[in-house]
Amino acid sequence: MFIGSNTDWEEARLAIIGAPMDCTTSFRPGTRFGPGRVREVSEGLEEYSPYLDRSLKDVAFYDVGDISVVFGDVDTTLARVRDVLEETVELGKIPVLIGGEHLVSLPAIEVLADRYEELKVLQFDAHADLRDEYLGQRLSHATVMRRVVERVGAENLYQFGIRSGTAEEFYFGHAKTHFHPDTILEPLRDSLTELGKDPIYVTIDIDVVDPAFAPGTGNPEPAGCTSRELMEAVHLFGCLNVVGVDIVELSPPLDHADITAILVAKLVREILLGIWPKQVAGLPQAAQKYR
């Protein structure tokens, strides 16, 4: 269980959900172990955030546990993720999904897009994930954002930190999405006013962070952002109407000394604290200067 989790599901407004899917990983597997390890290392963190001056004690969130996936069966696993997310959203709770490979984002985004017609998706990632197919498959961690584009429209996808992909993916991104390669903070700040009060789904592939700070991922890509930069980006989520979040692609077997797992756990803490006031009491004071 994630540190500080409430024991009352009925009162919870935020729901942590593990999605240990590892079906289409193409290089180094292990993301199925991500959700469990994040919970374990979260015990080493404080419930209080000195950045936000808030504590998890003041946040009504519940750790649902892991979705029961079927290893090797992409369709069944995605259907199960979709079913759990539908129930969660129907009950008025905001999902905070921990992967698992990046493909788990697709059913989550589809569920939120069904509920919010104007949904916009913010992707923080080293890879564009815009291939139409990969290794002959249309459902893959390398195609997930292309499928997202088909669901929400390219004009509603904002991509930050991209520094790897095919030429075709980069051409597609520059031509059709809000494409911000190789950087995250400045373009995110510049996008806040444009994003306004629209419903936002955030997907964070931890490989957006340089492998010097986050080595525990299946497809590490050098020259990424620092862990501090991503933390600052996460704090800006409090300026937005976030209706769903995921953090994916942590692979504990590849993680030296839990460096990446602890980073993910801390990001989850900051996300819970950052988006909670927006859901119950308007924008946090610290966010006002960005409006």
SULJOZI-V673171 format. One record per backbone hydrogen bond with DSSP energy under -1.0 kcal/mol. CO is the residue of the C=O (numbers start at 1). NH is the residue of the N-H. Records with the same first field share a line. If there is no record, write none. Layout:
CO: NH / NH
//
This chain:
2: 5
13: 94
14: 62
15: 96
16: 64
17: 98
18: 67
19: 21
21: 101
30: 33
31: 34
33: 37
34: 38
35: 39
36: 40
37: 41
38: 42
40: 43
41: 44
42: 45
47: 56
49: 53 / 54
54: 49
55: 58
56: 59
59: 61
60: 13 / 14
61: 6
62: 16
65: 18
67: 69
70: 73
73: 77
74: 78
75: 79
76: 80
77: 81
78: 82
79: 83
80: 84
81: 85
82: 86
83: 87
84: 88
85: 89
86: 90
87: 91
88: 93
89: 92
94: 15
95: 245
96: 17
97: 247
98: 19
100: 249
101: 104
102: 105
103: 106
105: 109
106: 110
107: 111
108: 112
109: 113
110: 114
111: 115
112: 116
116: 119
120: 201
121: 158
122: 203
123: 160
124: 205
126: 163 / 164
129: 145 / 146
134: 137
137: 134
140: 143
142: 131
143: 147
144: 148
145: 149
146: 150
147: 151
148: 152
149: 153
153: 156
154: 157
156: 121
157: 178
158: 123
159: 180
160: 125
162: 182
164: 128
166: 170
167: 171
168: 172
169: 173
170: 174
171: 175
172: 176
173: 177
177: 179
178: 159
180: 161
183: 161
184: 188
185: 189
186: 190
187: 191
191: 195
192: 196
195: 198
199: 120
200: 243 / 244
201: 122
202: 246
203: 124
204: 248
205: 208
206: 209
208: 225
210: 213 / 214
215: 217
216: 251
225: 210
226: 230
227: 231
228: 232
229: 233
230: 234
231: 235
234: 237
235: 238
236: 239
237: 240
240: 242
241: 200
244: 202
245: 97
246: 204
247: 99
248: 206
251: 254
252: 255
256: 259
258: 262
259: 263
260: 264
261: 265
262: 266
263: 267
264: 268
265: 269
266: 270
267: 271
268: 272
269: 273
270: 274
271: 275
272: 276
275: 279
276: 280
277: 281
284: 287
285: 288
287: 290
288: 291
//
